[in-house]
Amino acid sequence: GAILRATARDLAELATCERRHFYMARLGIEESPEAGVDQATPGGPSGSGGLDAREQGLLAHRALDQVDLDLYGASLIRDVEDRLAVLAGRTVREDPALAVVKEDLVAFLQSEAGREVRRAKRREREVPFRLGVRLAAGGVLAVDGVIDLLYQRAEGGWRVLEYKSGRPHEGRMEAQ
């Protein structure tokens, strides 16, 4: 049978807005930057040194990919600040938007979920995967993606962690 290919992101975007997905994936029409939701932080819009919601999420994701998860307390907080400063080219003291990202990252890392990740026996970041799903109409849908963090819990067993920031959009899939 035929093999269809899609990324996990394609499926999430399709579930969020079928029309937007059609325009972008099928017709190749790019979304205008002005069309996105601009939820700028107190630092102001993107052009004036602040970060919009999308930029905050991307920065947080990149920082989580690099932060030393074996650190605790003040050392962990310093490492988060240092990673953000390198990635953004400015410090959290210079940009209130970075301070918001830092607070969110530290809150996650100090949460029960964050502590479980830091206690993990083993951690793998950015793990590519392919999942084949047989379609009722015949053929296979091959879903390609990347797992943000795959970790082995201290008690045994493995967990998948996908970094998400912000509030889920209405109509978006529950399980992410």
C-alpha positions in Angstrom: 0.0 0.0 0.0 0.9 3.6 -0.2 2.9 5.3 2.4 1.9 8.8 3.4 4.4 11.0 5.4 3.7 13.6 8.1 5.5 15.0 11.0 4.1 15.1 14.5 4.0 18.9 14.0 1.9 18.5 10.9 -0.6 16.5 12.8 -0.8 19.0 15.6 -1.2 21.9 13.2 -3.9 19.9 11.3 -5.8 19.3 14.5 -5.4 23.0 15.5 -6.6 24.5 12.2 -7.3 22.4 9.1 -7.6 25.5 6.8 -4.3 27.0 8.0 -2.6 23.6 7.5 -4.1 23.2 4.0 -2.8 26.7 3.0 0.7 26.1 4.4 1.3 22.4 3.7 -0.6 21.9 0.5 -0.5 25.3 -1.2 2.9 26.5 0.2 1.5 29.8 1.3 3.6 31.1 4.2 1.9 32.7 7.2 2.7 36.4 7.6 4.5 37.2 10.8 1.8 39.8 11.6 -0.8 37.1 11.4 0.5 35.3 14.5 -0.8 36.1 18.0 1.5 38.7 19.5 1.4 38.4 23.3 4.4 40.5 24.0 5.9 40.4 27.4 6.5 43.6 29.5 9.7 44.1 27.5 7.6 45.2 24.5 7.1 43.8 21.0 9.8 41.7 19.4 11.4 44.7 17.5 12.0 46.6 20.7 14.0 44.0 22.6 11.1 42.1 24.1 9.9 38.6 23.0 6.5 37.6 21.7 5.0 34.4 22.9 6.4 32.3 20.0 9.9 33.7 20.6 9.7 33.0 24.3 8.7 29.4 23.7 11.5 28.8 21.2 14.0 30.4 23.6 12.8 28.3 26.5 13.0 25.1 24.4 16.6 25.8 23.3 17.6 26.6 26.9 16.0 23.4 28.2 18.0 21.5 25.6 21.2 22.9 27.1 20.7 23.4 30.8 22.7 21.2 33.1 19.9 19.1 34.7 22.3 17.7 37.4 22.6 21.1 39.1 20.5 22.2 42.0 19.6 25.4 43.8 21.5 28.6 43.0 23.8 26.8 40.6 20.8 25.6 38.5 19.3 29.1 38.5 22.7 30.6 37.4 23.0 28.0 34.6 19.5 28.9 33.3 20.4 32.6 33.3 23.7 31.9 31.6 22.1 29.8 28.9 19.4 32.4 28.2 22.0 35.2 28.0 24.1 33.3 25.5 21.1 32.3 23.4 19.5 35.8 23.5 22.6 37.9 23.4 21.5 39.9 26.5 21.0 39.2 30.2 17.8 38.7 32.2 18.6 42.0 33.9 18.7 43.8 30.6 15.4 42.4 29.2 12.2 41.8 31.3 11.0 39.3 28.7 14.0 37.1 29.4 13.3 37.4 33.2 9.8 35.9 32.5 11.3 33.0 30.5 13.8 32.4 33.3 11.0 32.4 35.9 9.0 29.8 33.9 12.1 27.6 33.3 13.1 27.6 37.0 9.5 27.0 38.1 9.3 23.9 35.8 12.7 22.6 36.9 11.8 23.0 40.6 8.3 21.4 40.0 7.6 17.7 40.7 7.9 16.9 37.0 11.2 18.8 36.8 12.6 17.1 39.9 11.7 13.7 38.3 13.6 14.6 35.1 16.6 15.7 37.2 16.5 12.4 39.2 16.4 10.3 36.0 18.8 7.4 35.6 19.3 8.3 32.0 18.3 11.2 29.7 18.3 11.5 25.9 17.5 14.9 24.2 16.2 15.5 20.7 15.5 11.8 19.9 14.2 11.3 16.3 11.4 8.8 15.8 9.1 7.3 13.1 5.8 5.8 13.9 3.8 3.8 11.3 0.1 3.9 11.6 -2.1 1.6 9.4 -4.9 3.5 7.8 -8.4 2.0 7.6 -8.6 2.9 3.9 -5.3 1.0 3.3 -1.7 2.1 3.3 0.4 3.5 6.1 0.8 6.9 7.6 4.5 7.4 8.6 4.7 10.0 11.3 8.2 11.5 11.8 9.1 13.6 14.8 11.6 14.5 17.5 11.1 13.8 21.1 12.3 16.7 23.2 13.4 14.6 26.2 13.2 10.9 26.7 14.2 9.8 30.2 14.4 6.7 32.4 12.8 7.3 35.7 14.7 6.6 38.9 12.1 3.9 39.7 12.4 2.4 36.2 10.4 2.8 33.1 10.8 5.5 30.5 8.9 8.7 29.9 8.6 11.1 27.0 8.6 14.8 27.7 7.5 17.4 25.1 8.3 21.0 26.0 5.3 23.3 25.6 4.8 26.8 26.8 1.8 29.0 27.0 -1.8 28.0 27.1 -3.2 25.4 24.7 -5.3 26.8 21.9 -8.9 25.9 21.9 -9.5 22.9 19.7 -5.9 21.7 20.1 -5.3 18.0 20.9 -5.3 17.2 24.6 -2.4 14.9 24.7 0.9 16.4 23.6 
